């Protein structure tokens, strides 16, 4: 057997083991990325590339959320591969949004958290979103409220209230990110949350939660007992 034939046989054997581990539910996240790449780059060893991408972006959500221009700058990632990653991002976004549109958000909080990570994980500037919910806690709209800098994004309480009243919204979820990984709510975040909660309560609108994406973690103001409300499900 020639060296080329031997290398091909080794690659095929490794890929077959990856597929079996996937079917057995035993793949780590970086191995899931490697398995995806085997279908996109079928005649090359993609083990090194998958680990490099996973390390650079910090996770699958961050990779899929990365701008197309950033993806194609990586050696070994051609336009076809970058488009596939962005397609995965869009498909996941549609799937999560469909769940949030059709059932109360608390029915599957994991889906809500994954949707938040998909929107914001890995971004190097702060974004502030407002999720508007109806009387049954179903998502009506995800509004990009503002885009800021690497450590700040503006929040306009009057605009949030105005839109909530115009759309007959009953509950609101705030969502923003910290580009620095594993950085929980700042004192300014907490103050803003409580000010908005108070203003909304006066109008019989509930602030259901304030979610913060930092790295691959989603922090919940509700779970951290930073809200004063007693909204029941």
C-alpha positions in Angstrom: 0.0 0.0 0.0 1.4 3.4 -1.0 1.7 6.3 1.6 -1.2 8.1 -0.1 -3.4 5.0 0.1 -2.4 4.5 3.7 -3.2 8.1 4.6 -6.6 7.9 2.8 -7.4 4.7 4.7 -6.5 6.3 8.1 -8.7 9.4 7.3 -11.6 7.2 6.3 -11.2 5.1 9.5 -11.0 8.2 11.7 -14.1 9.7 10.1 -16.0 6.5 10.4 -15.2 6.5 14.2 -16.3 10.2 14.4 -19.7 9.3 12.8 -20.2 6.4 15.1 -19.4 8.5 18.2 -21.9 11.0 16.9 -24.6 8.3 16.6 -23.7 7.2 20.1 -24.1 10.7 21.4 -20.5 10.9 22.6 -19.0 13.7 20.5 -17.4 16.7 22.2 -18.3 20.1 20.6 -15.0 20.4 18.8 -15.5 16.9 17.4 -18.9 18.0 16.1 -17.2 20.8 14.3 -14.6 18.3 12.9 -17.4 16.0 11.7 -19.1 18.9 9.9 -15.8 19.8 8.2 -15.3 16.3 6.9 -18.4 16.8 4.7 -17.3 20.3 3.6 -13.6 19.4 3.0 -13.8 15.7 2.1 -10.3 15.0 1.0 -8.2 16.6 3.7 -7.4 16.0 7.4 -9.5 18.6 9.2 -8.6 17.8 12.8 -6.1 20.7 13.2 -8.4 23.2 11.4 -11.4 22.2 13.6 -9.4 22.7 16.8 -8.0 26.0 15.6 -11.4 27.4 14.7 -12.9 26.1 18.0 -10.1 27.7 20.0 -10.2 31.0 18.1 -14.0 31.5 18.4 -14.6 29.8 21.7 -17.5 27.6 20.7 -19.9 26.6 18.0 -22.4 29.4 18.7 -19.6 31.9 18.5 -18.3 30.3 15.3 -21.7 30.3 13.5 -22.3 33.9 14.7 -19.0 35.2 13.4 -19.1 37.6 10.4 -18.6 36.0 7.0 -15.5 38.3 6.5 -13.9 37.0 9.7 -14.5 33.3 8.7 -12.9 33.5 5.3 -9.8 35.1 6.8 -9.0 31.7 8.4 -6.5 29.6 6.5 -8.4 26.5 5.2 -11.8 28.2 5.3 -13.0 28.9 1.8 -16.1 30.8 0.8 -18.2 27.6 0.5 -17.3 26.6 4.1 -18.0 30.1 5.5 -21.4 30.2 3.7 -22.3 26.8 5.3 -21.5 28.1 8.8 -23.7 31.1 8.2 -26.4 28.8 6.8 -26.2 26.8 10.1 -26.6 30.1 12.0 -29.7 31.0 10.1 -31.3 27.5 10.4 -30.7 27.4 14.2 -32.1 31.0 14.5 -35.2 30.0 12.7 -35.7 26.8 14.7 -35.3 28.6 18.1 -37.4 31.5 17.0 -40.2 29.1 15.9 -40.2 27.5 19.4 -40.3 30.9 21.1 -43.1 32.1 18.8 -45.3 29.1 19.4 -45.0 28.5 23.2 -44.3 30.5 26.4 -40.6 31.3 26.7 -40.4 29.5 30.1 -41.6 26.2 28.6 -38.1 25.7 27.2 -35.6 28.1 28.8 -32.7 26.2 27.3 -34.0 27.1 23.8 -34.3 30.7 24.9 -30.7 30.7 26.2 -29.5 29.1 23.0 -31.3 31.7 20.9 -29.6 34.4 23.0 -26.2 32.8 22.5 -26.8 32.5 18.8 -27.6 36.2 18.6 -24.8 37.6 20.7 -22.1 35.0 21.6 -18.7 36.1 20.3 -19.6 39.6 19.3 -16.9 42.1 20.1 -19.2 45.1 20.7 -22.2 45.4 23.0 -25.7 45.0 21.6 -28.9 45.6 23.4 -32.0 43.7 22.4 -35.6 43.8 23.6 -37.8 40.7 23.3 -41.4 41.7 23.3 -43.9 39.0 24.6 -47.6 38.7 24.4 -50.0 37.8 27.2 -49.1 34.1 26.9 -45.3 34.9 27.1 -44.8 34.1 23.5 -42.2 36.0 21.5 -43.7 38.7 19.2 -40.6 40.5 18.2 -36.8 40.6 18.9 -35.8 44.2 18.4 -32.1 45.2 18.1 -32.5 48.3 20.3 -29.0 49.6 20.1 -25.4 48.8 19.1 -22.6 50.3 21.1 -18.9 49.9 21.9 -16.9 47.1 23.5 -18.2 48.0 26.9 -21.4 50.0 26.5 -24.7 50.2 24.6 -27.3 52.9 25.0 -30.8 52.0 26.4 -33.7 54.3 25.8 -36.4 53.4 28.3 -39.0 55.8 26.8 -38.6 54.1 23.4 -39.1 50.6 24.9 -42.2 51.7 26.8 -43.6 53.5 23.7 -43.2 50.4 21.5 -44.6 48.1 24.2 -47.7 50.2 24.5 -48.2 50.5 20.7 -47.9 46.7 20.2 -50.0 45.9 23.3 -47.2 44.0 24.8 -47.6 42.4 28.2 -44.1 41.2 29.1 -40.6 42.1 28.1 -37.2 40.3 28.2 -34.1 42.4 28.0 -31.0 40.9 26.3 -27.5 42.2 25.9 -23.9 40.9 25.8 -20.6 41.5 27.4 -17.7 40.9 24.9 -15.5 40.0 27.9 -16.2 36.3 28.7 -17.7 35.3 32.0 -18.5 38.8 33.1 -21.9 39.0 34.9 -24.2 42.0 35.4 -22.4 45.3 36.2 -23.8 47.7 38.7 -25.0 49.9 35.8 -26.8 46.8 34.3 -28.6 46.2 37.6 -29.6 49.8 38.0 -31.0 50.0 34.5 -32.9 46.7 35.0 -34.5 48.0 38.2 -35.4 51.4 36.7 -37.0 49.8 33.7 -38.8 47.3 35.8 -40.3 50.0 37.9 -41.4 52.1 34.9 -43.0 49.1 33.3 -44.8 48.0 36.4 -46.5 51.4 36.6 -48.0 50.6 33.1 -49.0 47.0 34.1 -46.2 45.6 31.9 -44.0 42.9 33.4 -40.2 42.7 33.0 -39.9 38.9 32.9 -36.1 38.7 32.8 -32.9 40.4 31.7 -30.5 38.0 30.0 -26.8 38.6 29.6 -24.6 36.7 27.2 -20.9 36.6 28.1 -18.7 33.9 26.5 -20.7 30.8 26.4 -22.7 31.6 29.5 -26.2 33.2 29.7 -26.8 35.0 33.0 -30.4 35.6 34.2 -31.3 38.5 36.4 -34.4 36.5 37.4 -32.4 33.5 38.5 -29.9 35.8 40.3 -32.8 37.5 42.2 -32.1 40.9 40.7 -35.7 41.6 39.8 -38.4 42.7 42.3 -41.3 41.3 40.4 -43.3 38.2 41.3 -44.6 37.4 37.8 -46.3 34.0 37.9 -46.3 31.5 35.1 
